[in-house]
């Protein structure tokens, strides 16, 4: 089992009370945009990590081996936790085509921003053995919502 905290992460935004089960391992990383240009508050749910790649900051909300309450369990509409060994990383930013003017839109990120994100994903590969497999294209919001 790998480390349960990400090196250098800000741990002040603990939302572990919203976490689900302890996962036996981590074998997937899900990258998802917040559809905002600022840190979300997560009032009743949370991912494991939120990353602001423009500011090069990482916030950790729960142990990495605890399931995120932001992911739905497909076996039940009543349960809001994943049971598939996934770490969810919310990225402060947009993929909505209506927000392309924002510096937080994924099309406006440059090499340095994506390199910072790649460094985080690489850590999960080295620490937890997560395979590095990319989605063919980031689907645009709002059609991607819930998919």
PyMOL CGO cylinders between C-alpha atoms (Angstrom):
from pymol import cmd
from pymol.cgo import CYLINDER

trace = [
    CYLINDER, 0.00, 0.00, 0.00, 1.23, 3.50, -0.87, 0.3, 1, 1, 1, 1, 1, 1,
    CYLINDER, 1.23, 3.50, -0.87, 1.35, 6.67, 1.17, 0.3, 1, 1, 1, 1, 1, 1,
    CYLINDER, 1.35, 6.67, 1.17, -2.03, 8.08, 2.15, 0.3, 1, 1, 1, 1, 1, 1,
    CYLINDER, -2.03, 8.08, 2.15, -1.02, 11.74, 2.00, 0.3, 1, 1, 1, 1, 1, 1,
    CYLINDER, -1.02, 11.74, 2.00, 0.28, 13.58, -1.05, 0.3, 1, 1, 1, 1, 1, 1,
    CYLINDER, 0.28, 13.58, -1.05, 3.69, 15.20, -0.42, 0.3, 1, 1, 1, 1, 1, 1,
    CYLINDER, 3.69, 15.20, -0.42, 3.40, 18.93, 0.31, 0.3, 1, 1, 1, 1, 1, 1,
    CYLINDER, 3.40, 18.93, 0.31, -0.40, 19.01, 0.15, 0.3, 1, 1, 1, 1, 1, 1,
    CYLINDER, -0.40, 19.01, 0.15, -2.31, 21.54, 2.22, 0.3, 1, 1, 1, 1, 1, 1,
    CYLINDER, -2.31, 21.54, 2.22, -4.20, 19.42, 4.78, 0.3, 1, 1, 1, 1, 1, 1,
    CYLINDER, -4.20, 19.42, 4.78, -6.19, 22.30, 6.31, 0.3, 1, 1, 1, 1, 1, 1,
    CYLINDER, -6.19, 22.30, 6.31, -9.34, 21.58, 4.29, 0.3, 1, 1, 1, 1, 1, 1,
    CYLINDER, -9.34, 21.58, 4.29, -10.09, 18.19, 5.84, 0.3, 1, 1, 1, 1, 1, 1,
    CYLINDER, -10.09, 18.19, 5.84, -13.37, 16.67, 4.67, 0.3, 1, 1, 1, 1, 1, 1,
    CYLINDER, -13.37, 16.67, 4.67, -12.68, 13.13, 5.85, 0.3, 1, 1, 1, 1, 1, 1,
    CYLINDER, -12.68, 13.13, 5.85, -16.10, 13.01, 7.54, 0.3, 1, 1, 1, 1, 1, 1,
    CYLINDER, -16.10, 13.01, 7.54, -17.48, 12.73, 3.99, 0.3, 1, 1, 1, 1, 1, 1,
    CYLINDER, -17.48, 12.73, 3.99, -15.18, 9.90, 2.93, 0.3, 1, 1, 1, 1, 1, 1,
    CYLINDER, -15.18, 9.90, 2.93, -16.46, 6.41, 2.35, 0.3, 1, 1, 1, 1, 1, 1,
    CYLINDER, -16.46, 6.41, 2.35, -14.83, 3.04, 2.67, 0.3, 1, 1, 1, 1, 1, 1,
    CYLINDER, -14.83, 3.04, 2.67, -11.15, 2.27, 3.06, 0.3, 1, 1, 1, 1, 1, 1,
    CYLINDER, -11.15, 2.27, 3.06, -9.96, 1.04, -0.32, 0.3, 1, 1, 1, 1, 1, 1,
    CYLINDER, -9.96, 1.04, -0.32, -7.52, -1.90, -0.48, 0.3, 1, 1, 1, 1, 1, 1,
    CYLINDER, -7.52, -1.90, -0.48, -5.44, 0.03, -2.99, 0.3, 1, 1, 1, 1, 1, 1,
    CYLINDER, -5.44, 0.03, -2.99, -5.54, 2.73, -5.63, 0.3, 1, 1, 1, 1, 1, 1,
    CYLINDER, -5.54, 2.73, -5.63, -5.41, 1.66, -9.27, 0.3, 1, 1, 1, 1, 1, 1,
    CYLINDER, -5.41, 1.66, -9.27, -7.14, 4.58, -11.01, 0.3, 1, 1, 1, 1, 1, 1,
    CYLINDER, -7.14, 4.58, -11.01, -6.90, 8.36, -10.96, 0.3, 1, 1, 1, 1, 1, 1,
    CYLINDER, -6.90, 8.36, -10.96, -9.85, 10.41, -12.18, 0.3, 1, 1, 1, 1, 1, 1,
    CYLINDER, -9.85, 10.41, -12.18, -9.14, 13.98, -13.27, 0.3, 1, 1, 1, 1, 1, 1,
    CYLINDER, -9.14, 13.98, -13.27, -12.15, 16.28, -13.21, 0.3, 1, 1, 1, 1, 1, 1,
    CYLINDER, -12.15, 16.28, -13.21, -12.53, 20.05, -13.49, 0.3, 1, 1, 1, 1, 1, 1,
    CYLINDER, -12.53, 20.05, -13.49, -14.35, 22.03, -10.81, 0.3, 1, 1, 1, 1, 1, 1,
    CYLINDER, -14.35, 22.03, -10.81, -16.02, 24.28, -13.41, 0.3, 1, 1, 1, 1, 1, 1,
    CYLINDER, -16.02, 24.28, -13.41, -14.89, 27.23, -11.33, 0.3, 1, 1, 1, 1, 1, 1,
    CYLINDER, -14.89, 27.23, -11.33, -11.92, 29.59, -11.12, 0.3, 1, 1, 1, 1, 1, 1,
    CYLINDER, -11.92, 29.59, -11.12, -11.55, 29.23, -7.36, 0.3, 1, 1, 1, 1, 1, 1,
    CYLINDER, -11.55, 29.23, -7.36, -11.32, 26.66, -4.62, 0.3, 1, 1, 1, 1, 1, 1,
    CYLINDER, -11.32, 26.66, -4.62, -14.68, 24.89, -4.06, 0.3, 1, 1, 1, 1, 1, 1,
    CYLINDER, -14.68, 24.89, -4.06, -16.00, 24.65, -0.50, 0.3, 1, 1, 1, 1, 1, 1,
    CYLINDER, -16.00, 24.65, -0.50, -17.34, 21.04, -0.61, 0.3, 1, 1, 1, 1, 1, 1,
    CYLINDER, -17.34, 21.04, -0.61, -20.15, 21.45, 1.91, 0.3, 1, 1, 1, 1, 1, 1,
    CYLINDER, -20.15, 21.45, 1.91, -21.34, 17.81, 1.98, 0.3, 1, 1, 1, 1, 1, 1,
    CYLINDER, -21.34, 17.81, 1.98, -19.00, 15.83, -0.29, 0.3, 1, 1, 1, 1, 1, 1,
    CYLINDER, -19.00, 15.83, -0.29, -15.35, 15.90, -1.37, 0.3, 1, 1, 1, 1, 1, 1,
    CYLINDER, -15.35, 15.90, -1.37, -12.71, 14.38, -3.63, 0.3, 1, 1, 1, 1, 1, 1,
    CYLINDER, -12.71, 14.38, -3.63, -9.41, 13.22, -2.20, 0.3, 1, 1, 1, 1, 1, 1,
    CYLINDER, -9.41, 13.22, -2.20, -7.48, 16.11, -3.80, 0.3, 1, 1, 1, 1, 1, 1,
    CYLINDER, -7.48, 16.11, -3.80, -8.18, 19.51, -5.31, 0.3, 1, 1, 1, 1, 1, 1,
    CYLINDER, -8.18, 19.51, -5.31, -5.44, 21.06, -7.41, 0.3, 1, 1, 1, 1, 1, 1,
    CYLINDER, -5.44, 21.06, -7.41, -4.97, 24.63, -8.61, 0.3, 1, 1, 1, 1, 1, 1,
    CYLINDER, -4.97, 24.63, -8.61, -2.46, 24.12, -11.39, 0.3, 1, 1, 1, 1, 1, 1,
    CYLINDER, -2.46, 24.12, -11.39, -2.08, 27.85, -12.08, 0.3, 1, 1, 1, 1, 1, 1,
    CYLINDER, -2.08, 27.85, -12.08, -1.04, 28.46, -8.47, 0.3, 1, 1, 1, 1, 1, 1,
    CYLINDER, -1.04, 28.46, -8.47, 0.78, 25.07, -8.22, 0.3, 1, 1, 1, 1, 1, 1,
    CYLINDER, 0.78, 25.07, -8.22, -1.10, 24.14, -5.04, 0.3, 1, 1, 1, 1, 1, 1,
    CYLINDER, -1.10, 24.14, -5.04, -2.64, 20.89, -3.86, 0.3, 1, 1, 1, 1, 1, 1,
    CYLINDER, -2.64, 20.89, -3.86, -5.28, 20.51, -1.17, 0.3, 1, 1, 1, 1, 1, 1,
    CYLINDER, -5.28, 20.51, -1.17, -5.94, 17.10, 0.31, 0.3, 1, 1, 1, 1, 1, 1,
    CYLINDER, -5.94, 17.10, 0.31, -9.38, 16.51, 1.79, 0.3, 1, 1, 1, 1, 1, 1,
    CYLINDER, -9.38, 16.51, 1.79, -9.12, 12.90, 3.00, 0.3, 1, 1, 1, 1, 1, 1,
    CYLINDER, -9.12, 12.90, 3.00, -6.69, 10.01, 3.06, 0.3, 1, 1, 1, 1, 1, 1,
    CYLINDER, -6.69, 10.01, 3.06, -5.90, 8.76, -0.43, 0.3, 1, 1, 1, 1, 1, 1,
    CYLINDER, -5.90, 8.76, -0.43, -7.06, 5.24, 0.42, 0.3, 1, 1, 1, 1, 1, 1,
    CYLINDER, -7.06, 5.24, 0.42, -10.51, 6.46, 1.51, 0.3, 1, 1, 1, 1, 1, 1,
    CYLINDER, -10.51, 6.46, 1.51, -13.18, 6.57, -1.19, 0.3, 1, 1, 1, 1, 1, 1,
    CYLINDER, -13.18, 6.57, -1.19, -14.28, 10.01, -2.34, 0.3, 1, 1, 1, 1, 1, 1,
    CYLINDER, -14.28, 10.01, -2.34, -17.87, 11.00, -1.67, 0.3, 1, 1, 1, 1, 1, 1,
    CYLINDER, -17.87, 11.00, -1.67, -17.98, 12.96, -4.93, 0.3, 1, 1, 1, 1, 1, 1,
    CYLINDER, -17.98, 12.96, -4.93, -17.99, 9.77, -6.98, 0.3, 1, 1, 1, 1, 1, 1,
    CYLINDER, -17.99, 9.77, -6.98, -21.25, 7.88, -7.30, 0.3, 1, 1, 1, 1, 1, 1,
    CYLINDER, -21.25, 7.88, -7.30, -21.48, 4.16, -6.72, 0.3, 1, 1, 1, 1, 1, 1,
    CYLINDER, -21.48, 4.16, -6.72, -23.13, 2.85, -9.91, 0.3, 1, 1, 1, 1, 1, 1,
    CYLINDER, -23.13, 2.85, -9.91, -24.73, -0.03, -7.99, 0.3, 1, 1, 1, 1, 1, 1,
    CYLINDER, -24.73, -0.03, -7.99, -26.91, 2.34, -5.98, 0.3, 1, 1, 1, 1, 1, 1,
    CYLINDER, -26.91, 2.34, -5.98, -28.37, 5.80, -6.44, 0.3, 1, 1, 1, 1, 1, 1,
    CYLINDER, -28.37, 5.80, -6.44, -28.56, 6.17, -2.65, 0.3, 1, 1, 1, 1, 1, 1,
    CYLINDER, -28.56, 6.17, -2.65, -24.81, 5.75, -2.07, 0.3, 1, 1, 1, 1, 1, 1,
    CYLINDER, -24.81, 5.75, -2.07, -22.42, 8.60, -2.90, 0.3, 1, 1, 1, 1, 1, 1,
    CYLINDER, -22.42, 8.60, -2.90, -19.06, 6.92, -2.62, 0.3, 1, 1, 1, 1, 1, 1,
    CYLINDER, -19.06, 6.92, -2.62, -16.90, 5.01, -4.99, 0.3, 1, 1, 1, 1, 1, 1,
    CYLINDER, -16.90, 5.01, -4.99, -15.92, 1.41, -4.46, 0.3, 1, 1, 1, 1, 1, 1,
    CYLINDER, -15.92, 1.41, -4.46, -13.54, 1.02, -7.38, 0.3, 1, 1, 1, 1, 1, 1,
    CYLINDER, -13.54, 1.02, -7.38, -10.13, 2.03, -5.96, 0.3, 1, 1, 1, 1, 1, 1,
    CYLINDER, -10.13, 2.03, -5.96, -10.24, 5.49, -7.59, 0.3, 1, 1, 1, 1, 1, 1,
    CYLINDER, -10.24, 5.49, -7.59, -8.57, 8.67, -6.42, 0.3, 1, 1, 1, 1, 1, 1,
    CYLINDER, -8.57, 8.67, -6.42, -10.46, 11.71, -7.65, 0.3, 1, 1, 1, 1, 1, 1,
    CYLINDER, -10.46, 11.71, -7.65, -8.49, 14.85, -8.37, 0.3, 1, 1, 1, 1, 1, 1,
    CYLINDER, -8.49, 14.85, -8.37, -10.59, 17.96, -8.89, 0.3, 1, 1, 1, 1, 1, 1,
    CYLINDER, -10.59, 17.96, -8.89, -8.74, 20.57, -10.94, 0.3, 1, 1, 1, 1, 1, 1,
    CYLINDER, -8.74, 20.57, -10.94, -9.67, 24.20, -10.41, 0.3, 1, 1, 1, 1, 1, 1,
    CYLINDER, -9.67, 24.20, -10.41, -10.72, 25.16, -13.91, 0.3, 1, 1, 1, 1, 1, 1,
    CYLINDER, -10.72, 25.16, -13.91, -13.17, 24.80, -16.76, 0.3, 1, 1, 1, 1, 1, 1,
    CYLINDER, -13.17, 24.80, -16.76, -13.72, 22.50, -19.70, 0.3, 1, 1, 1, 1, 1, 1,
    CYLINDER, -13.72, 22.50, -19.70, -16.98, 24.27, -20.63, 0.3, 1, 1, 1, 1, 1, 1,
    CYLINDER, -16.98, 24.27, -20.63, -16.65, 25.70, -24.15, 0.3, 1, 1, 1, 1, 1, 1,
    CYLINDER, -16.65, 25.70, -24.15, -18.51, 28.81, -22.92, 0.3, 1, 1, 1, 1, 1, 1,
    CYLINDER, -18.51, 28.81, -22.92, -15.61, 29.61, -20.57, 0.3, 1, 1, 1, 1, 1, 1,
    CYLINDER, -15.61, 29.61, -20.57, -12.72, 29.62, -23.07, 0.3, 1, 1, 1, 1, 1, 1,
    CYLINDER, -12.72, 29.62, -23.07, -11.88, 33.26, -22.25, 0.3, 1, 1, 1, 1, 1, 1,
    CYLINDER, -11.88, 33.26, -22.25, -10.88, 32.29, -18.70, 0.3, 1, 1, 1, 1, 1, 1,
    CYLINDER, -10.88, 32.29, -18.70, -7.23, 31.59, -17.91, 0.3, 1, 1, 1, 1, 1, 1,
    CYLINDER, -7.23, 31.59, -17.91, -8.64, 28.63, -15.97, 0.3, 1, 1, 1, 1, 1, 1,
    CYLINDER, -8.64, 28.63, -15.97, -10.01, 26.98, -19.14, 0.3, 1, 1, 1, 1, 1, 1,
    CYLINDER, -10.01, 26.98, -19.14, -8.13, 23.77, -20.04, 0.3, 1, 1, 1, 1, 1, 1,
    CYLINDER, -8.13, 23.77, -20.04, -7.36, 25.07, -23.54, 0.3, 1, 1, 1, 1, 1, 1,
    CYLINDER, -7.36, 25.07, -23.54, -5.47, 28.02, -22.04, 0.3, 1, 1, 1, 1, 1, 1,
    CYLINDER, -5.47, 28.02, -22.04, -3.15, 25.99, -19.85, 0.3, 1, 1, 1, 1, 1, 1,
    CYLINDER, -3.15, 25.99, -19.85, 0.38, 25.73, -21.09, 0.3, 1, 1, 1, 1, 1, 1,
    CYLINDER, 0.38, 25.73, -21.09, 3.22, 23.28, -20.76, 0.3, 1, 1, 1, 1, 1, 1,
    CYLINDER, 3.22, 23.28, -20.76, 4.02, 24.26, -17.16, 0.3, 1, 1, 1, 1, 1, 1,
    CYLINDER, 4.02, 24.26, -17.16, 0.45, 23.73, -15.98, 0.3, 1, 1, 1, 1, 1, 1,
    CYLINDER, 0.45, 23.73, -15.98, 0.16, 20.33, -17.61, 0.3, 1, 1, 1, 1, 1, 1,
    CYLINDER, 0.16, 20.33, -17.61, 3.65, 19.40, -16.37, 0.3, 1, 1, 1, 1, 1, 1,
    CYLINDER, 3.65, 19.40, -16.37, 2.52, 20.17, -12.80, 0.3, 1, 1, 1, 1, 1, 1,
    CYLINDER, 2.52, 20.17, -12.80, -0.53, 17.97, -13.27, 0.3, 1, 1, 1, 1, 1, 1,
    CYLINDER, -0.53, 17.97, -13.27, 1.62, 15.24, -14.83, 0.3, 1, 1, 1, 1, 1, 1,
    CYLINDER, 1.62, 15.24, -14.83, 3.92, 15.36, -11.80, 0.3, 1, 1, 1, 1, 1, 1,
    CYLINDER, 3.92, 15.36, -11.80, 0.94, 14.58, -9.54, 0.3, 1, 1, 1, 1, 1, 1,
    CYLINDER, 0.94, 14.58, -9.54, -0.29, 11.72, -11.75, 0.3, 1, 1, 1, 1, 1, 1,
    CYLINDER, -0.29, 11.72, -11.75, 3.29, 10.38, -11.98, 0.3, 1, 1, 1, 1, 1, 1,
    CYLINDER, 3.29, 10.38, -11.98, 3.45, 10.27, -8.17, 0.3, 1, 1, 1, 1, 1, 1,
    CYLINDER, 3.45, 10.27, -8.17, 0.39, 7.99, -8.13, 0.3, 1, 1, 1, 1, 1, 1,
    CYLINDER, 0.39, 7.99, -8.13, 2.06, 5.80, -10.74, 0.3, 1, 1, 1, 1, 1, 1,
    CYLINDER, 2.06, 5.80, -10.74, 5.26, 5.51, -8.70, 0.3, 1, 1, 1, 1, 1, 1,
    CYLINDER, 5.26, 5.51, -8.70, 3.66, 5.34, -5.24, 0.3, 1, 1, 1, 1, 1, 1,
    CYLINDER, 3.66, 5.34, -5.24, 0.59, 3.21, -5.95, 0.3, 1, 1, 1, 1, 1, 1,
    CYLINDER, 0.59, 3.21, -5.95, 1.40, 1.57, -9.30, 0.3, 1, 1, 1, 1, 1, 1,
    CYLINDER, 1.40, 1.57, -9.30, -1.49, 3.31, -11.08, 0.3, 1, 1, 1, 1, 1, 1,
    CYLINDER, -1.49, 3.31, -11.08, -1.16, 2.65, -14.84, 0.3, 1, 1, 1, 1, 1, 1,
    CYLINDER, -1.16, 2.65, -14.84, -0.70, 5.74, -16.98, 0.3, 1, 1, 1, 1, 1, 1,
    CYLINDER, -0.70, 5.74, -16.98, -3.56, 5.57, -19.49, 0.3, 1, 1, 1, 1, 1, 1,
    CYLINDER, -3.56, 5.57, -19.49, -5.17, 8.74, -20.83, 0.3, 1, 1, 1, 1, 1, 1,
    CYLINDER, -5.17, 8.74, -20.83, -8.70, 9.37, -22.00, 0.3, 1, 1, 1, 1, 1, 1,
    CYLINDER, -8.70, 9.37, -22.00, -8.74, 10.13, -25.73, 0.3, 1, 1, 1, 1, 1, 1,
    CYLINDER, -8.74, 10.13, -25.73, -10.29, 13.59, -25.19, 0.3, 1, 1, 1, 1, 1, 1,
    CYLINDER, -10.29, 13.59, -25.19, -11.57, 15.59, -22.26, 0.3, 1, 1, 1, 1, 1, 1,
    CYLINDER, -11.57, 15.59, -22.26, -15.35, 15.78, -22.79, 0.3, 1, 1, 1, 1, 1, 1,
    CYLINDER, -15.35, 15.78, -22.79, -16.78, 19.29, -22.57, 0.3, 1, 1, 1, 1, 1, 1,
    CYLINDER, -16.78, 19.29, -22.57, -19.12, 20.44, -19.85, 0.3, 1, 1, 1, 1, 1, 1,
    CYLINDER, -19.12, 20.44, -19.85, -22.15, 20.42, -19.54, 0.3, 1, 1, 1, 1, 1, 1,
    CYLINDER, -22.15, 20.42, -19.54, -22.63, 17.27, -21.65, 0.3, 1, 1, 1, 1, 1, 1,
    CYLINDER, -22.63, 17.27, -21.65, -19.94, 15.51, -19.60, 0.3, 1, 1, 1, 1, 1, 1,
    CYLINDER, -19.94, 15.51, -19.60, -21.73, 16.13, -16.29, 0.3, 1, 1, 1, 1, 1, 1,
    CYLINDER, -21.73, 16.13, -16.29, -22.47, 12.83, -14.58, 0.3, 1, 1, 1, 1, 1, 1,
    CYLINDER, -22.47, 12.83, -14.58, -20.73, 10.75, -17.26, 0.3, 1, 1, 1, 1, 1, 1,
]
cmd.load_cgo(trace, "trace")
